[in-house]
Amino acid sequence: MSLTWLVFLTTLAAFQVEAEALYKFTVYSNPVRLRYGQVFRAFIKGKIPEDVVSRYADGTKIMAVARSSIALVRFDKNGREVPVSLHDHYLHHALAWIGHSETDPPKPVLQSQLLQGRPQTIAGVSVRAIADNGSECRGPMLDLESPFRILIAHPEVMAFRLHIINTNKADRAAARSPLIECPCAPPGKLAPDAMPKAAEGALDCHQKLARGQQASTPCDWSTYLGGALCCHHMGFLIDTAEECSDKNCTSEPTDVVYAKLVAYYEDAEPETRDMEWASCCDVTTTPSKGAVSEFDIPKCADGTTDEECIFVLEAVQPLCNVGRFGKAC
């Protein structure tokens, strides 16, 4: 047996031993119902298994999440779980939040010295993200080596934050659906009533993108052809006036999918090290304000070699938990 295979088998065995030492739970979201071309972009509830809730209810233990992943599934007529393909429903991104309600008196946490991360508060619930997935990635997005873990005190409630696009129309079968780029509908025109409230005044751009003859098209509503600001919750990315019998496409079938979270965890020990998500690092934005996250890569001048054709954006940001739902660094 070669040394390479020996190292591989040893690593695989170590991974299996660690996985066997961890507890596991699975959570499905409430159903997501979409017609072709429609977008789901919101929070949706899931239910933590009762045995997991009760294990940490008295505050004598803290959950330490080591590994997690999120996938889209559906159930066939026999109730069997079936994975959803990327060409069927595009999972732009998915997060799983878990925590406890702040409306109830806080329970004693005997190992509170372990909790060094920053819980976030969303709608009266103190939560932490334990999974972050998307169609551009494969495999578990959280896979921590001991002693590093995501620590959760009193896991009682959870929610998924999902961005899904239904791209499964049979007569549109192609290698890549144009809908995954969130085109504005009708093409080239964004109706005022289609603009999400979150987008109002949000067309701030990185200074390098907003100036000159090669200004990025997403920096102005008049040239904004597609992106996150056109992917609003329960809206359509197709021209419904052209492709449907009415604006809500009620004659089209509704598909039902679910987000599925699989998480591996253990009880925190004194040597466990808490981890924190770095919700920064989008080069087009800053912690103090949001900005348009999409941008054009300008064409290099004629005659430029491949080695010299490089476009660079730079930004300096803190590596800590910031943003709409986070605390200042």
Secondary structure as GFF3:
##gff-version 3
##sequence-region A 1 329
A	DSSP	alpha_helix	3	21	.	.	.	ID=ss1
A	DSSP	beta_strand	23	28	.	.	.	ID=ss2
A	DSSP	beta_strand	32	34	.	.	.	ID=ss3
A	DSSP	beta_strand	39	46	.	.	.	ID=ss4
A	DSSP	alpha_helix	50	55	.	.	.	ID=ss5
A	DSSP	beta_strand	63	75	.	.	.	ID=ss6
A	DSSP	beta_strand	81	83	.	.	.	ID=ss7
A	DSSP	beta_strand	89	101	.	.	.	ID=ss8
A	DSSP	three_ten_helix	112	114	.	.	.	ID=ss9
A	DSSP	beta_strand	120	122	.	.	.	ID=ss10
A	DSSP	beta_strand	125	133	.	.	.	ID=ss11
A	DSSP	beta_strand	142	143	.	.	.	ID=ss12
A	DSSP	beta_strand	148	152	.	.	.	ID=ss13
A	DSSP	beta_strand	157	166	.	.	.	ID=ss14
A	DSSP	three_ten_helix	170	172	.	.	.	ID=ss15
A	DSSP	three_ten_helix	178	181	.	.	.	ID=ss16
A	DSSP	three_ten_helix	192	194	.	.	.	ID=ss17
A	DSSP	three_ten_helix	197	199	.	.	.	ID=ss18
A	DSSP	three_ten_helix	217	219	.	.	.	ID=ss19
A	DSSP	three_ten_helix	228	230	.	.	.	ID=ss20
A	DSSP	alpha_helix	240	243	.	.	.	ID=ss21
A	DSSP	beta_strand	255	267	.	.	.	ID=ss22
A	DSSP	beta_strand	273	274	.	.	.	ID=ss23
###
